[in-house]
Amino acid sequence: MTRRKFVQKLIQTGSAIIAGTCWLAKKAAPRKFVRAIKVKNYPGSLRSLRDISKQSKWGG
C-alpha cells in the first residue's frame, strides 16, 4: 500500500467516524417541545400536559 492510498483510507475512516458520531448525536439529543399558546380564535380550551406515567381511564 502506498502512502497516498494509506492517507486516503485514513481520511475516509475519519470522515465515516465523524459522520456516524454526528448521526448518533442527532438521534440521542433530547427532542424540542412546543408550548401551547391559547389563540384568541381557538374555540376550545387548552390543558397543560399531564404525567404520562399514570394510567388514564382510556388507556387499556
C-alpha positions in Angstrom: 0.0 0.0 0.0 1.4 3.3 -1.0 1.5 6.4 1.3 -1.2 8.1 -0.8 -3.6 5.2 -0.5 -2.9 5.0 3.2 -3.7 8.7 3.7 -6.9 8.3 1.6 -8.1 5.3 3.7 -7.3 7.3 6.9 -9.3 10.3 5.7 -12.2 8.0 4.7 -12.2 6.3 8.0 -12.0 9.6 9.9 -14.9 11.1 7.9 -17.0 8.0 8.4 -16.4 8.1 12.2 -17.3 11.8 12.3 -20.5 11.3 10.2 -21.5 8.4 12.5 -20.9 10.4 15.6 -23.0 13.3 14.3 -25.8 10.9 13.3 -25.8 9.3 16.8 -25.7 12.7 18.5 -28.7 13.8 16.5 -30.6 10.6 17.4 -29.7 10.8 21.1 -30.4 14.6 21.6 -33.5 15.4 23.6 -36.4 16.5 21.5 -37.6 20.1 21.5 -41.1 20.7 22.7 -43.6 23.3 21.6 -45.5 25.3 24.2 -49.2 25.5 23.7 -50.4 29.1 23.5 -54.0 29.9 23.6 -55.1 31.6 20.4 -57.9 34.0 20.7 -59.9 32.5 17.8 -59.5 28.9 19.0 -62.9 27.7 20.3 -61.7 25.1 22.8 -59.6 25.2 26.0 -56.0 24.2 26.1 -54.9 22.0 29.0 -51.5 21.6 30.5 -49.6 18.3 29.9 -50.1 15.6 32.5 -47.9 12.9 33.9 -47.7 10.2 31.3 -46.6 7.5 33.8 -50.2 7.4 35.3 -52.8 5.3 33.7 -55.8 7.2 32.3 -59.3 5.9 32.1 -58.9 5.4 28.4 -55.5 3.7 28.5 -56.0 -0.1 28.2 
